[in-house]
Amino acid sequence: MNKTWKTIGLLIKESPKYWNLSILGAILASLPWFASAWIVSWFLARAIDRVNDWAWDPLSTFVLVLFVIVCLRVPVVYGYRLNSWAAEKLSARFQWKLLCAWNRRDPSASFVSFDETLTRILNDCAQSLSEFFFQGFGLKILEPVLTGMSALAVLWILQWKIALLSIGLGLVLSLFTIRFTKTIEDLHAALQTKNDHLNQVFNDNLANMETIRTMDLKSLKLDQFDRCCFQIRTMADQLAKTEVLLKTLPRLGELILIVFTLRFSVLDPAFPVGNVVLAVSMQTFVNNLFAGFGTMHNELAKTAIHARRVLDTISQLNGAERKEDKAASFQELVTSLKVEHIDFSYGNQPILQDVCLFAKQGELTVLKAPSGSGKSTLFDVIQGWKRAEHGTIMWNGKQRGSGLFDTRKKIRLFGQDPVLFRGTIRENIELAASRPLNEEELKKAAKSVGWNECEMDTMIEEGGSNLSGGQRQKIALMQALVCDANILLLDEPTSALDQKSEETVYEALNKLKQKKVIVITTHRPLLINNADRLYALHNKKMC
């Protein structure tokens, strides 16, 4: 348990501000809700006790109670929203740390795969840790404690014997619940491992689809996938049955306490009959407190598993960046790019062999490369996403900066399918520029790609799904024109444009080449015929 609390402590230390706001939200949601339940129970108890009192006017009391309950709903709603907002912020911080650690990693370090990192982001952070920050602590641990202690105080005032019985039942049920802690912890850990394995199987099948089809391995791979799914379903069912049992146990305690309270009201004439309603209402909160101790323990243990996976992954990825961070930064303006004798292979399959390329400011360097020839791999090597087995990449005749952040500040890739975020066209262009742009700069960029009628405040969907292929490509070209990188890699930049727009884009690139190093892959005759330097990538080699 000490290890669990230590891990939870690391989660809290990540951002005390949002953690405190999350707890404040849980308190605002819990105590007014308890007060509402207590007021309603009190009103029912008084109504039962004074049912024969004709002098008592229940309507005025009812209106007052209703008004107070409506007022109490305001902090409850605000508390839930505050708790949810803070939980999203906390989860996002860990997702961002994972993304940053992945981007800063040493590409040669293979101990943490992309699939594992993606699982941590989507499963451990966005789902499990987010649920803990929102419900796990605030609404599953803090809320039962606050409302349970308040209800216990009410019961003690009513009759200390009822309070003691409620405490005893709660302790017995919580001890029984804790016995399942190890089972739940093992099932969650095994389920996460199987989910990782399923992701790996799926990605392997996706990456080797052609081989599977050619060698007729479909049935074998499907069997492997089905077995993994069956194991996950079996574990999930076992986990669900255990959790259902644990949720049923507190109801048993409530039933016992109801019977005792009713019997006590009959045996003790001084005990108002109406207090039975109040006691029955309050004992639910008390039982949730004590019977929930096991659930609280299980929740912490489950969260610690996911948190350790995330923290260990961040630590491993950060461990691979130390050498890189100490590397000397390349401070000069890059005016030339030289690729010398690059070799790259996937396993035993060579992709690039002795590839050389030279590009500099003042020239349009064009690369003719058929699909599957390795141009994407070459661009990945130039950007530093992949590390070549042999060869060097030089800037201004010198060894390029070895830090990945340094490399990516100098180089930008604009592909056939541009990465566009949900927002306005202006926001997507400014994202590439890393600064706000005035109207004159935006109009100049639009004119350079032949889109004079472009409305910069037009909202586009994720990926530009509401735009045509030509419009998406024009936005990508505008991004390239305003970005601050020294080297631009353009992959088929005019493939979706008409001839007139392509001529306009060529004129813009011809002017831009005086300020940038531009490398273009294309099949379009206009760019090929007007290239200052032309290469062809064929049979894994450059010619």
Sequence and secondary structure as in RCSB ss.txt:
>XXXX:A:sequence
MNKTWKTIGLLIKESPKYWNLSILGAILASLPWFASAWIVSWFLARAIDRVNDWAWDPLSTFVLVLFVIVCLRVP
VVYGYRLNSWAAEKLSARFQWKLLCAWNRRDPSASFVSFDETLTRILNDCAQSLSEFFFQGFGLKILEPVLTGMS
ALAVLWILQWKIALLSIGLGLVLSLFTIRFTKTIEDLHAALQTKNDHLNQVFNDNLANMETIRTMDLKSLKLDQF
DRCCFQIRTMADQLAKTEVLLKTLPRLGELILIVFTLRFSVLDPAFPVGNVVLAVSMQTFVNNLFAGFGTMHNEL
AKTAIHARRVLDTISQLNGAERKEDKAASFQELVTSLKVEHIDFSYGNQPILQDVCLFAKQGELTVLKAPSGSGK
STLFDVIQGWKRAEHGTIMWNGKQRGSGLFDTRKKIRLFGQDPVLFRGTIRENIELAASRPLNEEELKKAAKSVG
WNECEMDTMIEEGGSNLSGGQRQKIALMQALVCDANILLLDEPTSALDQKSEETVYEALNKLKQKKVIVITTHRP
LLINNADRLYALHNKKMC
>XXXX:A:secstr
 HHHHHHHHHHHHH HHHHHHHHHHHHHHHHHHHHHHHHHHHHHHHHHHTTT TT  HHHHHHHHHHHHHHHHHH
HHHHHHHHHHHHHHHHHHHHHHHHHHHHHS TT  SS HHHHHHIIIIIIIIIIHHIIIIITIIIIIHHHHHHHH
HHHHHHHH HHHHHHHHHHHHHHHHHHHTTHHHHHHHHHHHHHHHHHHHHHHHHHHHTHHHHHHTT HHHHHHHH
HHHHHHHHHHHHHHHHHHHHHHHHHHHHHHHHHHHHHHHHHH TTS TTHHHHHHHHHHHHHHHHHHHHHHHHHH
HHHHHHHHHHHHHHHHHHHTSHHHHTS    S   EEEEEEEEEEETTEEEEEEEEEEEETT EEEEE  TTSSH
HHHHHHHHTSS  SEEEEEETTEE    HHHHHHHEEEE SS    SEEHHHHHHHHHTS   HHHHHHHHHHTT
 TT  TT EE GGGTTS HHHHHHHHHHHHHH   SEEEEESTTTTS HHHHHHHHHHHHHHTTTSEEEEE   H
HHHHT SEEEEEETTEE 
